[in-house]
Structures are given as C-alpha cells and as structure tokens.
C-alpha cells in the first residue's frame, strides 16, 4: 500500500513555490512572536530573522534558484519543528497547510 503524494517542491510551478516560501516566512514570524512571549529569545530572534529574509527573497528564489529554495524551505520547516518541540502548547495552525 502506498500513500499518494503530490509533486515535490521542485516540481511545483514558480508561483506555488513562492506561495509555499511566503507561508513558511509568515509562520516563522508568527512563531517568533510566540517564542518571545515564552522567553525563548534566541529562537525568536532566529525565526524572525529567517522569516523576514525569506519573505523578501521568496519570489527570486522560487523563480531562479529552485534547489536553494528547496533547501531554505527545509530549514524553515526545521525551525518551525524546533519551536513546536519546545512549545507544544501552541497550535500548528492553518498557516502550514
């Protein structure tokens, strides 16, 4: 039995890659505020910095640097996962879906 999956990040059209990157950036910035509220200043600072930077370059990455965009997306998911491992009381929320 196999679980059907959609296309990989690299197979998405540029507009969809950009949308994924922007969603990740917004999630990082939202979670950064929550981390700050919990006193997790270092994680909050890193997530805010990465989210802000990602939001400013999402279109360029999605259109011209597909491999780099995929790597950045994976690292952003890693930061979001770290946040939720440290603070499981916060909802994952629809931003990631």
Residue pairs with C-beta under 8 A, 6 or more apart in sequence:
9 17
9 20
9 69
9 70
9 73
10 66
10 67
10 70
12 20
14 62
14 63
15 62
17 61
17 62
17 66
17 69
18 58
18 59
18 61
18 62
18 63
20 73
21 54
21 58
21 61
21 62
21 69
21 72
21 73
21 76
22 54
22 55
22 58
23 95
23 96
24 51
24 54
24 73
24 76
24 77
24 80
25 50
25 51
25 52
25 54
25 55
25 58
25 76
26 51
26 55
26 95
27 51
27 76
27 80
27 93
27 95
27 96
28 47
28 48
28 50
28 51
28 54
28 76
28 79
28 80
29 47
29 48
29 51
29 52
29 55
30 93
30 95
31 47
31 80
31 83
31 90
32 43
32 44
32 45
32 47
32 48
32 51
33 44
33 48
34 44
34 83
34 87
34 90
35 41
35 43
35 44
35 47
35 83
35 86
35 87
36 44
38 86
38 87
40 83
40 86
40 87
43 79
43 82
43 83
43 86
46 79
47 79
47 80
47 83
50 75
50 76
50 79
51 76
54 72
54 76
61 68
61 69
61 72
62 69
80 96
83 90
84 90
84 92
